[in-house]
Amino acid sequence: MPATEEDVVRLRTAYDAMRLGDVNPLAELMDENIRWIGEESLGDPPPVCNGREEASAVLKHAVERMPARDMERISIAGDRILSVAHWHEGTGPPGVDRVYNLITMRDGRIVKMEDFFDRDAAERAFSAPT
């Protein structure tokens, strides 16, 4: 089932809450068996999180370290959503101003999330067949 505009609205609401330090709305969108593949260059989140409990804990830690990112763009292709967010100057990882989250949705739940700091890599992954 393709991702919907309602999924996008719920995702935007969750990102708005994260800007205020509340990770619960995003965690509530996660499937119990979510697989989160982090950007390995930072080492945090770990390269792979399995399950909502582990992903929620890592997300909470990440938001404490790197607060306040603003949603810049969201695109839908089939069951995937590519969200692009930018950090305010000096609040993101060193040398990184944007994060590209490739999110796979099933029945309104996030089943997979992949982080990219490189736009071209994120767009290639987003446009690749599933």
N, C-alpha and C positions, 0 to 999 in steps of 0.2 A: 504494500500500500504506500503510495507516495506521501511525502511530507506535505503538510497543509499550511495554509495561512494562519490557522489557529495555532499550529505548532510554533510558527514564527513569533506570534504575539506572546505566547507563553515563554518562549526563549528570551525575547526582549525584556519581559517583565523580570525574569530570573537574573539576567545580566544587570538590570537596573538595581535589583536588590544586592547583588554582589558589590556594586560600587559603594554601597553603604555598609559592606562587611557581612551581609547576611547570605550565606551559601545555601540555606535550606530550600528556597524555591528551585534552584538548579538541581540539588540533590533529589528533590521530590520528582523531578522529571526523569531521573535516571532509572533504567530498568535494574532490577535486583542483580542481574548478571552482566552489567555493563562492562565493556572492555575499553579502557582509556590508555591510549598510546601517547605518552608525553614526548616532548622535545628533548632528546637525549643530551644535547649540548649543555643543558643546565643541570642535569642530574636530578632535578626536582620539578615537576613530579617524576617519580621513577619512570623508566622507559615504559612499563606496563603496569596498570592497576586492573585488578579483576574484582568485580563486585561493587555494589553501591557503597557499602560500609568503608571499604578501603579508598575508593575514589572520593567519597565525601571528606574523609580525614585529610587526604592530600590536598583537596580543593581548599579546605579551611586554612591549612598551613600556607598555601600559595597566596590566598587573598590577604592573609596577615602580612606576608612579606612584600607583596606587590599589589597595593590597593588601587582603586579608582581607574578602571579602564572604561572607555566609552565605546559603545557600539557604533561602528562606522557604516557597515553594510552587511546585509544578509541575502544570500542567494539560495534558491531551491533547485535541485535537479533530482527527480525521482524521489527516493527515500532519503536523500542526503541534503543537508543544509551546510553551507559554508558561511560562517560568521567571521567578520573581520572587526577586531577591536583594537583601539590604540590606547597606550598609557600616556598619562600626562608626563611632561618632561621630567626625567629623573626618577620616575616611580616604577618603571619596568626593569627587566633584566639589563645588565650593561650592554650597550650597543644595540638594543632591540626596542623598537617603538610600537610594533604591531604584533598581534598574535592572530593566527588564522586557525580557527577550530572547525574541523570537518566532522560533522555530527550525522550519524545514521539513526533515523527514527523508524520505529515500528509501533503502530497502534498508539501514537502519542507519547511514546517512551524513548529516551535516548538509550540505544543499545551499544553504540560504539562512538568514541570520541577520539579524534587524532589532533594533536597540536603541531603547528608549523610556525616557524619564524621567518620562513622564506616564501614570498608570494608566489613565485613560479612553481615551487614544489607543491604548494597547497592547491594551486589551480590545476596542475597536472593530475593530482590525486582526485580532485573534485570532478574533473571531466573524464576520468578513466572509467571504463565499463565496470559495473559491479558484478 
